[in-house]
Amino acid sequence: MVRPRPTDDELRQNFDEELASASSGGGLHTETGLDSETQDALWAVARAYPEVTDDLLAAARTAFAGQLDGSHAAGYRDKLRAQYQLLYGDR
């Protein structure tokens, strides 16, 4: 079954819940709609527990902001275009 993309409000709620879990020693859930960059930052927080620093929390928030503003997706598209160009040139 294909699920609809979460709204920005749903993503914010999911991020807040995942950040709270990671920063208190819990794990992360699947199918939250959070992209890999955001999940990686949250895992860094979880791995650091109980020594979670303000820098790690800020990095997680910055990663999530990159998801919301579309910069992660744009970077991924640029990477795919570059790979295509390497393989196929100007077709």
Secondary structure, 3 states (H helix, E strand, C coil): CCCCCCCHHHHHHHHHHHHHHHHCCCCCCCCCCCCHHHHHHHHHHHHHCCCCCHHHHHHHHHHHHHHHCCHHHHHHHHHHHHHHHHHHCCC
